[in-house]
Amino acid sequence: MKKDLRGREALKGAPELVDVADSPAFTSVTVQDLRKLAELIRDYSGGSLAGISLESATAFGGTSRHRFQCAQRALRTLVGTDHPATKALFAALRNHGAANRKGSRHRDDRTREAILHGTRWTPFREIDATRTMPMNELRALDRFLAFCETDGRGTETEDFLAFVSDRESSMLLRTLRGGLEKLLTSAHPAVVAVEQARSLKEADRYQRRKPAPTCKDVARPLAYSIPRDRLPADWLRVLDTLLAGKRYRGKKLAPKTVQGMTDAACQLVRAARESGLPDEISLDTIGAYDQALEGRGVRASSRSILFASLRMLAKRLGHSDELLADLRDLVGHYEREAKGDMKVKEARLADLPDLQAIFDLANRLLDLAPGTMDRRKRTTLYVDAAALPFLSLIPLRNHDTRLLWGQHIVHIGDDDPADWGLEDKDELVSYYLDLRTSKTDSALSGPLSPILTPFLDALILRGQDERMLPDLRDAIMKARAPVFPKSNGAARNVHNLSERWRKHLGTGSIISRTRIHTLLGALGENGTRAALALCAQRSARTAKWYQAESLAGRCMLESQDMIAGLIELGAEEDGLLSRL
């Protein structure tokens, strides 16, 4: 490069220094410093002071600390220390020093104004999020934009992976995702792509760091039972035959029934051995087993089931009719005793808060979510706030809770209410449930009460501006995204919502099915039919339990229409709506 030999007057008339030539301090800057500043602007910054950025200053300085210092002194005198160009050069100098220190990392000390001063931020500079997002996210965004400029990259998943190809951790992608969410909203394809890249990076890191396989874990010692393979050989032969679906001294048995027989047998043998008795089914071993169950506080209803399983095993082992009769009497005794016990689900139901308290809790969670910085915790709060009231009114089984937008829950929007069978509805309905239950493959469809609309809308927005709701809703419906997602957008497992219920209410969401049954069962046949419809039941036993002797053999005819009737809560609903 040809050496610059220009003097002060020539430099004052140079086009690259036109922005600072009229400064009163121009004459106080040394000629050497002015030459370095002119080179920085002319050869590295596009010919203007505004083009000075961290990248251009770094390229200008190279490995020479002296070049950085000369240009920095000139800028500090001519435009002041608060000018973005001065701050960019200062940050480049700091990075240069850090790079020469052993063990140091890249350090970007630029202020928000210095970063946004770069030309790459011109399309985004007017967005409010650029002035409010955390500095680490803004710096990560700036580094990615610089990477895109240098390497000609875009916002596909492979582009984000290339951006962090020299890093082992996915933390930079996590930070970048936070900045993109604030800048472009969570529904933008770039956010989806960076999250996918982060997941791939994390999975790759786990595979590389996954510990080598160790020896097989030692089985947890059993407290009240013995391992299955330690049962008497003749018992195992019978159980294996039944488990294979074959008849043996009676009808075929379901695998769950055989498993129940196996569990009871293992517990019986454990109790017999602890009492010094042989491995057999006899009055003595049955007595020892009964005492062991008593000591453990096992309920009468559970004991009746265990002894009924032992009776089935004893029958197939060929025991005497007298022993079978004694076991039948013991089962009957505990069945009669169980009638006086409060059932476990009734006890849980008694402790369950009323709907008002559940909706109040959901609203408190909804208020906490926007101020929560951690992405996973914030998403969980939105999911919890929606799951509590939703499953209180729509008591789905766990396997039916993996709902998808646009498939199971659709937005009615500006459609003609008659198209959805809602011409008789006086209230505004926003969402419609369209589901087939996993247990009975029965249709469960109909309008969702407006009382759930604020919670479903919050699940879509998740902290974004409410004005974006229509666009975000359209995008999420087309994508068939999970209604109750994890923070990375993936679906939660089938038990997750029930566990979230347990976290806040002390019991799983299955208890809401019992409440619906109980409330509607008290209304007679119509109420019971509604309860069966809501809970997707076809069990004659369940129908009988809820005052449904007249429903024996009747299939489920009602579906979501019954839900609409259920959530006509009258004054209670009005009170809840007024609090939303």
C-alpha positions as CSV (number, residue, x, y, z in Angstrom):
1,M,0.0,0.0,0.0
2,K,1.3,3.4,-1.0
3,K,2.3,5.6,2.0
4,D,0.1,8.6,2.6
5,L,2.4,11.7,2.5
6,R,-0.4,14.4,2.5
7,G,-0.1,17.3,4.8
8,R,-2.8,18.9,7.0
9,E,-4.3,21.2,4.4
10,A,-4.5,18.4,1.8
11,L,-6.2,16.2,4.4
12,K,-8.6,18.9,5.2
13,G,-9.8,19.0,1.6
14,A,-9.9,15.2,1.2
15,P,-13.4,13.8,0.5
16,E,-13.0,11.0,3.2
17,L,-12.6,13.6,5.9
18,V,-15.4,16.0,4.8
19,D,-17.5,15.0,7.8
20,V,-14.9,16.3,10.3
21,A,-12.9,18.9,8.3
22,D,-15.0,21.8,9.7
23,S,-14.4,20.7,13.3
24,P,-12.7,23.4,15.5
25,A,-10.4,20.7,16.8
26,F,-9.1,19.7,13.4
27,T,-5.9,21.6,13.8
28,S,-5.2,20.0,17.2
29,V,-5.1,16.5,15.7
30,T,-1.7,15.3,14.6
31,V,-1.1,14.7,10.9
32,Q,-0.3,11.0,11.5
33,D,-3.6,10.5,13.3
34,L,-5.5,12.2,10.5
35,R,-3.8,10.0,7.9
36,K,-4.9,6.9,9.8
37,L,-8.4,8.1,10.1
38,A,-8.6,9.0,6.4
39,E,-7.4,5.4,5.6
40,L,-10.0,3.9,7.9
41,I,-12.8,5.9,6.3
42,R,-11.6,5.6,2.6
43,D,-10.5,2.0,2.4
44,Y,-12.6,0.2,5.1
45,S,-15.8,2.2,5.8
46,G,-17.3,3.0,2.4
47,G,-15.9,6.5,2.3
48,S,-18.1,7.9,5.2
49,L,-17.8,8.4,8.9
50,A,-21.2,6.6,9.3
51,G,-19.6,3.4,7.8
52,I,-17.3,2.9,10.7
53,S,-18.3,-0.3,12.5
54,L,-16.7,-2.9,14.7
55,E,-16.0,-5.1,11.6
56,S,-14.5,-2.2,9.5
57,A,-12.4,-1.0,12.5
58,T,-11.2,-4.5,13.1
59,A,-10.2,-5.0,9.5
60,F,-8.4,-1.6,9.5
61,G,-6.4,-2.3,12.6
62,G,-5.4,-5.8,11.8
63,T,-2.7,-6.9,14.3
64,S,-1.3,-3.3,14.9
65,R,-2.4,-1.7,18.1
66,H,-0.8,1.5,16.9
67,R,-3.2,1.9,14.0
68,F,-6.2,1.5,16.3
69,Q,-4.8,4.1,18.7
70,C,-4.1,6.7,16.0
71,A,-7.6,6.5,14.6
72,Q,-9.2,6.5,18.0
73,R,-7.3,9.6,19.1
74,A,-8.4,11.4,16.0
75,L,-12.1,10.4,16.5
76,R,-12.1,11.2,20.2
77,T,-10.9,14.7,19.4
78,L,-13.0,15.4,16.4
79,V,-16.4,13.9,17.2
80,G,-16.2,13.0,20.9
81,T,-16.2,9.8,22.9
82,D,-19.9,9.3,22.7
83,H,-20.0,9.1,18.9
84,P,-20.9,5.6,17.5
85,A,-17.7,5.6,15.3
86,T,-15.5,6.3,18.4
87,K,-17.3,3.5,20.4
88,A,-16.9,1.1,17.5
89,L,-13.2,1.7,17.3
90,F,-12.8,1.5,21.1
91,A,-14.6,-1.9,21.0
92,A,-12.3,-3.1,18.2
93,L,-9.3,-2.1,20.2
94,R,-10.6,-3.9,23.3
95,N,-11.1,-7.1,21.2
96,H,-7.6,-6.7,19.8
97,G,-6.2,-6.6,23.3
98,A,-8.4,-9.5,24.5
99,A,-7.3,-11.7,21.5
100,N,-3.6,-11.3,22.6
101,R,-4.3,-12.4,26.2
102,K,-4.1,-16.1,26.8
103,G,-7.5,-17.7,27.5
104,S,-9.5,-14.6,26.7
105,R,-12.7,-14.6,24.7
106,H,-14.2,-12.3,22.0
107,R,-15.5,-9.2,23.8
108,D,-17.9,-6.7,22.4
109,D,-18.1,-3.6,24.6
110,R,-20.1,-1.4,22.1
111,T,-23.1,0.5,23.4
112,R,-26.5,0.0,21.9
113,E,-26.1,3.3,19.9
114,A,-22.8,2.1,18.5
115,I,-24.3,-1.2,17.3
116,L,-27.5,0.4,15.8
117,H,-25.3,2.9,14.0
118,G,-24.2,0.2,11.6
119,T,-25.7,0.3,8.1
120,R,-26.9,-3.3,8.5
121,W,-29.4,-2.1,11.1
122,T,-31.1,0.4,8.8
123,P,-34.1,-1.8,8.1
124,F,-34.7,-2.5,11.8
125,R,-33.6,0.7,13.5
126,E,-37.2,2.0,13.9
127,I,-38.4,-1.2,15.6
128,D,-39.0,-0.5,19.3
129,A,-37.5,-3.9,20.3
130,T,-34.0,-2.7,19.2
131,R,-34.1,-0.2,22.1
132,T,-35.4,-2.6,24.7
133,M,-34.0,-6.0,24.1
134,P,-31.1,-7.2,26.4
135,M,-27.6,-6.2,25.1
136,N,-26.4,-9.8,24.8
137,E,-29.3,-10.5,22.4
138,L,-28.6,-7.3,20.4
139,R,-24.9,-8.2,20.1
140,A,-25.7,-11.7,19.0
141,L,-28.1,-10.3,16.4
142,D,-25.4,-7.9,15.1
143,R,-22.8,-10.7,14.9
144,F,-25.3,-12.8,12.9
145,L,-26.1,-10.0,10.5
146,A,-22.4,-9.3,10.0
147,F,-22.0,-13.1,9.3
148,C,-24.7,-13.0,6.7
149,E,-23.1,-10.0,5.0
150,T,-19.7,-11.6,4.9
151,D,-20.6,-15.1,3.9
152,G,-23.8,-14.4,1.9
153,R,-25.9,-16.4,4.2
154,G,-29.7,-16.3,4.9
155,T,-32.0,-17.4,7.7
156,E,-32.3,-21.2,7.0
157,T,-31.4,-23.8,9.5
158,E,-28.1,-24.6,7.8
159,D,-27.2,-20.9,7.9
160,F,-27.6,-20.8,11.7
161,L,-25.6,-24.0,12.1
162,A,-22.8,-22.5,9.9
163,F,-22.9,-19.4,12.1
164,V,-21.9,-21.5,15.2
165,S,-19.8,-24.1,13.4
166,D,-16.7,-23.1,15.5
167,R,-18.6,-23.5,18.8
168,E,-19.4,-26.5,20.7
169,S,-22.3,-25.0,22.8
170,S,-25.7,-23.9,21.5
171,M,-25.9,-21.0,23.9
172,L,-25.2,-18.4,21.2
173,L,-28.1,-19.7,19.1
174,R,-30.3,-19.6,22.2
175,T,-29.4,-15.9,22.7
176,L,-29.9,-15.2,19.0
177,R,-33.3,-16.8,19.1
178,G,-34.4,-14.5,22.0
179,G,-33.3,-11.5,20.0
180,L,-35.1,-12.7,16.8
181,E,-38.3,-13.3,18.7
182,K,-38.3,-9.8,20.0
183,L,-37.4,-8.3,16.6
184,L,-39.5,-10.4,14.3
185,T,-42.1,-12.2,16.6
186,S,-42.1,-15.9,17.6
187,A,-44.1,-16.9,14.5
188,H,-41.5,-15.7,12.0
189,P,-39.8,-18.5,10.0
190,A,-36.4,-17.3,11.1
191,V,-37.3,-18.0,14.7
192,V,-38.4,-21.5,13.8
193,A,-35.2,-22.1,11.9
194,V,-32.9,-20.9,14.6
195,E,-34.7,-23.1,17.2
196,Q,-34.4,-26.1,14.9
197,A,-30.7,-25.4,14.5
198,R,-30.3,-25.0,18.3
199,S,-32.0,-28.4,18.8
200,L,-29.7,-30.1,16.3
201,K,-26.6,-28.4,17.8
202,E,-27.7,-29.5,21.3
203,A,-28.4,-33.1,20.1
204,D,-25.1,-33.3,18.4
205,R,-23.3,-32.0,21.5
206,Y,-25.1,-34.6,23.6
207,Q,-24.2,-37.4,21.3
208,R,-20.5,-36.4,21.4
209,R,-20.6,-36.0,25.2
210,K,-22.8,-39.0,26.0
211,P,-21.1,-41.2,28.5
212,A,-20.0,-44.6,27.4
213,P,-22.4,-47.5,28.2
214,T,-21.9,-48.9,31.6
215,C,-22.9,-52.2,33.1
216,K,-26.5,-52.9,33.4
217,D,-28.1,-51.0,36.3
218,V,-28.8,-53.1,39.4
219,A,-32.5,-53.6,39.8
220,R,-34.2,-51.6,42.6
221,P,-34.8,-53.9,45.6
222,L,-38.5,-54.7,46.0
223,A,-40.0,-53.6,49.3
224,Y,-43.1,-55.9,49.4
225,S,-42.6,-58.4,46.6
226,I,-40.2,-60.7,44.9
227,P,-39.0,-60.8,41.3
228,R,-41.3,-62.7,38.9
229,D,-38.6,-65.2,38.0
230,R,-38.4,-66.4,41.6
231,L,-42.0,-67.7,41.7
232,P,-42.4,-71.5,41.8
233,A,-41.8,-73.1,38.4
234,D,-45.4,-74.5,38.1
235,W,-46.9,-71.0,38.8
236,L,-44.7,-69.5,36.1
237,R,-45.8,-72.1,33.5
238,V,-49.4,-71.3,34.2
239,L,-48.9,-67.5,34.0
240,D,-46.8,-67.8,30.8
241,T,-49.6,-69.9,29.2
242,L,-52.2,-67.3,30.2
243,L,-50.0,-64.4,29.1
244,A,-49.7,-66.1,25.6
245,G,-53.5,-65.7,25.3
246,K,-54.2,-69.5,25.7
247,R,-57.0,-71.1,27.7
248,Y,-56.0,-72.9,30.9
249,R,-58.7,-74.3,33.2
250,G,-61.0,-71.5,32.3
251,K,-61.4,-68.7,29.7
252,K,-58.7,-66.6,28.2
253,L,-57.6,-63.7,30.3
254,A,-56.5,-60.2,29.4
255,P,-52.8,-59.4,29.8
256,K,-53.6,-56.8,32.5
257,T,-55.5,-59.4,34.4
258,V,-52.5,-61.8,34.2
259,Q,-50.2,-59.1,35.4
260,G,-52.5,-58.5,38.4
261,M,-52.4,-62.2,39.2
262,T,-48.5,-62.1,38.9
263,D,-48.2,-59.1,41.2
264,A,-50.5,-60.6,43.9
265,A,-48.6,-63.9,43.7
266,C,-45.2,-62.2,44.1
267,Q,-46.5,-60.3,47.2
268,L,-48.0,-63.5,48.7
269,V,-44.7,-65.4,48.3
270,R,-42.8,-62.5,49.9
271,A,-45.1,-62.4,52.9
272,A,-45.0,-66.2,53.2
273,R,-41.2,-66.4,53.2
274,E,-41.0,-63.6,55.8
275,S,-43.3,-65.7,58.0
276,G,-41.3,-68.9,57.5
277,L,-44.0,-70.5,55.3
278,P,-43.6,-72.5,52.1
279,D,-44.2,-71.0,48.6
280,E,-47.9,-72.1,48.2
281,I,-51.4,-70.8,48.3
282,S,-52.9,-72.0,51.6
283,L,-54.9,-70.6,54.4
284,D,-51.7,-69.9,56.4
285,T,-50.0,-68.0,53.6
286,I,-53.2,-66.1,52.8
287,G,-53.4,-65.1,56.5
288,A,-49.8,-64.0,56.5
289,Y,-50.4,-62.0,53.3
290,D,-53.5,-60.4,54.7
291,Q,-51.6,-59.3,57.8
292,A,-48.8,-57.8,55.6
293,L,-51.4,-55.8,53.7
294,E,-52.9,-54.6,57.0
295,G,-49.5,-53.5,58.2
296,R,-49.0,-51.5,55.0
297,G,-52.4,-49.8,55.4
298,V,-53.8,-51.1,52.1
299,R,-57.4,-50.2,51.5
300,A,-60.2,-52.7,51.6
301,S,-61.0,-52.1,48.0
302,S,-57.5,-52.9,47.0
303,R,-57.3,-56.0,49.1
304,S,-60.5,-57.3,47.5
305,I,-58.8,-57.0,44.1
306,L,-55.6,-58.7,45.2
307,F,-57.4,-61.6,46.7
308,A,-59.7,-61.9,43.7
309,S,-56.5,-62.2,41.6
310,L,-55.1,-64.9,43.9
311,R,-58.4,-66.8,43.6
312,M,-58.1,-66.8,39.8
313,L,-54.5,-68.1,40.1
314,A,-55.5,-70.7,42.6
315,K,-58.3,-72.0,40.4
316,R,-55.9,-72.4,37.4
317,L,-53.3,-74.1,39.7
318,G,-56.0,-76.7,40.5
319,H,-56.5,-76.0,44.2
320,S,-59.4,-77.4,46.1
321,D,-62.9,-76.1,46.0
322,E,-62.8,-75.4,49.7
323,L,-59.8,-73.1,49.3
324,L,-61.5,-71.3,46.4
325,A,-64.6,-70.8,48.5
326,D,-62.6,-69.4,51.4
327,L,-60.9,-66.9,49.0
328,R,-64.3,-66.0,47.5
329,D,-65.6,-65.3,51.0
330,L,-62.5,-63.2,51.8
331,V,-63.1,-61.2,48.6
332,G,-66.7,-60.6,49.5
333,H,-65.7,-59.5,53.0
334,Y,-63.4,-56.8,51.7
335,E,-65.9,-55.7,49.0
336,R,-68.5,-55.2,51.7
337,E,-66.0,-53.4,53.9
338,A,-65.0,-51.1,51.0
339,K,-68.5,-49.8,50.6
340,G,-68.1,-47.9,53.8
341,D,-64.8,-46.3,52.8
342,M,-64.5,-43.0,51.1
343,K,-63.1,-43.7,47.6
344,V,-59.7,-42.2,46.8
345,K,-61.2,-40.1,43.9
346,E,-63.9,-38.8,46.2
347,A,-61.3,-37.7,48.7
348,R,-59.4,-35.9,46.0
349,L,-62.6,-34.4,44.7
350,A,-63.4,-33.0,48.1
351,D,-60.0,-31.3,48.1
352,L,-60.3,-29.9,44.6
353,P,-60.9,-26.1,44.5
354,D,-64.1,-24.8,42.9
355,L,-64.2,-23.4,39.4
356,Q,-63.9,-19.9,40.7
357,A,-60.7,-20.6,42.5
358,I,-59.3,-22.5,39.5
359,F,-60.0,-19.6,37.2
360,D,-58.5,-17.1,39.7
361,L,-55.3,-19.2,39.8
362,A,-55.2,-19.3,36.0
363,N,-55.5,-15.5,35.8
364,R,-52.7,-15.1,38.3
365,L,-50.5,-17.4,36.2
366,L,-51.4,-15.4,33.1
367,D,-50.4,-12.2,34.9
368,L,-47.0,-13.6,35.9
369,A,-46.0,-14.9,32.4
370,P,-45.1,-11.6,30.6
371,G,-42.6,-10.6,33.2
372,T,-40.8,-13.9,33.3
373,M,-37.5,-13.7,31.4
374,D,-36.7,-17.4,31.1
375,R,-38.3,-18.8,27.9
376,R,-39.2,-22.2,29.3
377,K,-40.7,-20.9,32.5
378,R,-42.7,-18.3,30.5
379,T,-44.1,-20.9,28.1
380,T,-45.0,-23.2,31.0
381,L,-46.9,-20.4,32.7
382,Y,-49.0,-19.7,29.6
383,V,-49.6,-23.5,29.2
384,D,-50.6,-23.9,32.8
385,A,-52.9,-20.9,32.7
386,A,-54.8,-22.4,29.8
387,A,-54.7,-26.0,30.9
388,L,-56.3,-25.4,34.3
389,P,-59.6,-23.9,33.0
390,F,-59.7,-25.8,29.7
391,L,-59.5,-29.3,31.4
392,S,-61.9,-28.1,34.1
393,L,-64.6,-27.7,31.5
394,I,-63.4,-30.1,28.9
395,P,-62.3,-33.2,30.9
396,L,-60.2,-35.0,28.3
397,R,-58.3,-38.2,28.9
398,N,-54.5,-37.8,29.0
399,H,-54.1,-39.3,25.5
400,D,-56.6,-36.8,24.1
401,T,-54.7,-33.7,25.4
402,R,-52.2,-33.5,22.5
403,L,-54.4,-31.1,20.6
404,L,-53.3,-29.3,17.4
405,W,-54.4,-25.9,16.2
406,G,-56.3,-26.1,12.9
407,Q,-57.1,-29.7,13.4
408,H,-58.6,-30.2,16.8
409,I,-59.2,-26.6,17.7
410,V,-60.1,-24.2,14.8
411,H,-60.9,-20.5,14.7
412,I,-64.4,-19.6,13.6
413,G,-63.5,-16.0,12.8
414,D,-65.9,-14.2,10.4
415,D,-67.5,-17.4,9.2
416,D,-71.3,-17.5,9.1
417,P,-72.5,-18.9,12.5
418,A,-74.9,-21.1,10.6
419,D,-72.0,-22.9,9.0
420,W,-71.0,-24.1,12.4
421,G,-74.5,-24.7,13.8
422,L,-74.3,-21.6,16.0
423,E,-77.2,-19.6,14.6
424,D,-79.0,-19.9,18.0
425,K,-76.0,-18.7,20.0
426,D,-76.3,-15.2,21.4
427,E,-72.7,-15.0,22.6
428,L,-69.6,-14.6,20.5
429,V,-67.8,-17.9,19.9
430,S,-64.2,-17.8,18.7
431,Y,-63.0,-21.4,18.8
432,Y,-64.5,-24.7,17.9
433,L,-63.4,-28.2,19.2
434,D,-63.3,-31.0,16.7
435,L,-61.9,-34.2,18.2
436,R,-62.3,-38.0,18.1
437,T,-61.6,-39.6,21.5
438,S,-58.9,-42.1,21.7
439,K,-60.8,-44.6,23.9
440,T,-64.0,-44.9,21.9
441,D,-63.2,-43.1,18.6
442,S,-66.3,-41.0,19.2
443,A,-66.8,-37.5,17.9
444,L,-66.4,-34.7,20.5
445,S,-67.1,-31.5,18.7
446,G,-68.7,-28.1,19.2
447,P,-68.1,-24.5,20.2
448,L,-65.8,-23.7,23.1
449,S,-67.2,-21.2,25.6
450,P,-66.0,-17.6,25.3
451,I,-64.8,-18.0,28.9
452,L,-61.8,-20.0,27.5
453,T,-61.0,-17.5,24.7
454,P,-58.6,-15.2,26.7
455,F,-56.5,-18.2,27.7
456,L,-56.4,-19.7,24.2
457,D,-55.5,-16.3,22.7
458,A,-52.7,-16.0,25.3
459,L,-51.3,-19.4,24.2
460,I,-51.0,-18.0,20.7
461,L,-49.6,-14.6,21.6
462,R,-47.3,-15.7,24.4
463,G,-46.4,-12.2,25.3
464,Q,-46.5,-10.6,21.8
465,D,-48.5,-7.5,20.9
466,E,-52.3,-8.3,20.7
467,R,-52.5,-6.5,17.4
468,M,-50.5,-9.5,15.9
469,L,-53.1,-12.0,17.1
470,P,-54.8,-12.5,13.7
471,D,-51.6,-13.0,11.8
472,L,-50.1,-15.3,14.5
473,R,-53.4,-17.3,14.7
474,D,-53.5,-17.8,10.9
475,A,-49.9,-19.0,10.9
476,I,-50.3,-21.4,13.8
477,M,-53.5,-22.9,12.4
478,K,-51.8,-23.5,9.0
479,A,-48.8,-25.1,10.7
480,R,-50.9,-27.5,12.8
481,A,-48.9,-26.5,15.8
482,P,-49.5,-28.0,19.3
483,V,-52.1,-26.1,21.4
484,F,-50.1,-26.8,24.5
485,P,-46.4,-26.6,23.3
486,K,-43.1,-26.8,25.0
487,S,-40.8,-23.8,24.8
488,N,-39.2,-25.2,21.5
489,G,-42.7,-25.5,19.9
490,A,-42.8,-29.3,20.2
491,A,-45.8,-31.2,21.6
492,R,-45.8,-32.1,25.3
493,N,-46.1,-35.8,26.2
494,V,-49.6,-37.2,27.0
495,H,-49.1,-37.0,30.8
496,N,-47.6,-33.5,31.0
497,L,-50.9,-31.5,31.4
498,S,-52.0,-33.8,34.1
499,E,-48.7,-33.3,35.9
500,R,-49.1,-29.6,35.5
501,W,-52.5,-29.9,37.2
502,R,-50.9,-31.9,40.0
503,K,-48.3,-29.1,40.4
504,H,-50.9,-26.5,41.1
505,L,-53.9,-28.4,42.5
506,G,-52.3,-31.4,44.1
507,T,-54.0,-34.0,41.9
508,G,-54.0,-34.9,38.2
509,S,-56.5,-33.6,35.7
510,I,-58.4,-36.9,35.7
511,I,-60.2,-35.6,38.8
512,S,-62.1,-33.1,36.6
513,R,-63.8,-36.0,34.9
514,T,-65.0,-37.2,38.3
515,R,-66.4,-33.7,39.1
516,I,-68.2,-33.5,35.8
517,H,-69.6,-37.0,36.4
518,T,-70.7,-36.1,39.9
519,L,-72.3,-32.8,39.0
520,L,-74.2,-34.0,36.0
521,G,-75.0,-37.4,37.4
522,A,-77.0,-35.6,40.1
523,L,-79.3,-34.2,37.4
524,G,-80.7,-37.6,36.5
525,E,-80.6,-39.4,33.2
526,N,-79.9,-36.3,31.0
527,G,-77.1,-35.2,33.3
528,T,-75.6,-38.7,33.2
529,R,-75.8,-38.8,29.4
530,A,-74.0,-35.5,29.3
531,A,-71.3,-36.8,31.7
532,L,-70.7,-39.9,29.6
533,A,-70.5,-37.7,26.5
534,L,-68.0,-35.3,28.1
535,C,-65.8,-38.0,29.4
536,A,-66.2,-40.3,26.3
537,Q,-67.4,-43.2,28.4
538,R,-69.3,-46.3,27.2
539,S,-68.8,-48.4,30.2
540,A,-72.0,-49.8,31.7
541,R,-70.2,-50.0,35.0
542,T,-69.4,-46.3,34.9
543,A,-73.0,-45.5,33.9
544,K,-74.3,-47.5,36.8
545,W,-72.0,-45.7,39.2
546,Y,-73.4,-42.4,38.1
547,Q,-77.1,-43.2,38.4
548,A,-77.5,-44.6,34.9
549,E,-79.3,-48.0,35.2
550,S,-81.6,-46.8,32.5
551,L,-78.5,-46.2,30.2
552,A,-77.4,-49.9,30.1
553,G,-76.1,-50.7,26.6
554,R,-76.7,-47.1,25.3
555,C,-73.8,-45.7,23.2
556,M,-72.6,-42.2,23.6
557,L,-74.8,-40.0,21.5
558,E,-74.0,-36.6,22.9
559,S,-70.7,-34.8,22.3
560,Q,-69.6,-31.2,22.5
561,D,-73.2,-30.0,22.4
562,M,-73.3,-31.3,26.0
563,I,-70.2,-29.3,26.8
564,A,-72.0,-26.2,25.6
565,G,-74.8,-27.0,28.1
566,L,-72.4,-27.7,30.9
567,I,-70.5,-24.4,30.7
568,E,-73.8,-22.4,30.7
569,L,-72.8,-21.5,34.2
570,G,-75.2,-18.7,34.6
571,A,-74.3,-16.2,37.3
572,E,-71.0,-18.1,38.0
573,E,-69.9,-17.8,34.4
574,D,-70.9,-14.1,34.3
575,G,-68.8,-13.5,37.4
576,L,-65.8,-15.4,35.9
577,L,-66.1,-13.5,32.6
578,S,-66.1,-10.2,34.4
579,R,-62.8,-11.0,36.0
580,L,-61.1,-11.9,32.7
